[in-house]
Amino acid sequence: MPSHRVGQSGGTDMPSRPIVLGFSQLGSESDWRNANSQSVKEAAKEAGITLIFDNAEQSQRKQFEAIRSFIQQKVDVIAIAPVVQSGWEGILSEIQEAGIPVIIVDRTVDTADASQYVTLIGSDFYEEGQKAGKYVLDKMAASTGPIGIVELKGTEGSTPSIDRGRGFHDTITGTDKFVFLGSEYADFTHEQGKDKMRSLLYRLGGDIDVLFSHNDDMALGAIEAMEEYGLQPGKDIVIVSVDGTRKALEQLIKGKINCVVECNPLLGPNLMQAVNEIMEGRTLPKRIVTPESVFTEVTAEREISSRKY
Ligand code: GZL
């Protein structure tokens, strides 16, 4: 397949054939991830872009294998949703040597050379953590403390886990009435969220007043663990989560979750626009941030009917 690149002058010999995009998706660990994949597939079809999609099942090694396959196939653009932040310099150099432009999607990568990718399309996870922390400050304003907080963290080393945690902790630690009792990595999955919440309850039981979960799937698992333990989620323990899936909003309406910070997975249209602009030789911003909101018991009813995922 002849490869077409952005011309030296910045112009490009637009291919007479459909643009080919290789997308390394990190996995299918959560409803958010599946909605993200669906958005990319639908947007590619809508844009007439040929999509080569690979699901790495949360393995960075499998992402590298998929990317090397994209290079061999001489795709026009490579998009990567990186499972963790570190370890990408080598593979990004291989792509650069092949002359293929790169778009980073959703999470980010650590690299000393920002020229190794054209743009990053995704959320501001630190701000999402701050929003979660602000909700807890408001919700617990009348309490004198001590208020025991536990945390279910996403995939270790992933941008959302690192930055949501930083944003939340930076917001909460301003007052001494909050006590962080413990945190567990639960890999953004429902199953591990339930399992790790069980162990936190076993260790800390009635001392837990607040759970901050880095995503909805882990929060939904934690709700099951709390009910097994004989506690009322949303009442005995305040729950704040991130994503905004339909299942989480349903629990929000039932009062079993108290706040869901939105993280928008529908990045497909932004990605395809960026691909087209690269192929047209246009300059893109280094960062494209998706707009997001916060859902509480008050706004959930209004939002749930419009949720696509
Ligand atoms: C955030 C995304 C996270 C979601 C999880 O943009 O990377 O990964 O919050 C998903 O649900 O597994």
Residues whose N, C-alpha, C, O or C-beta is under 5 A from the ligand:
A	BS01	GZL	E29 S30 W32 R33 D106 R107 P160 F188 H214 N215 V242 D243 C263
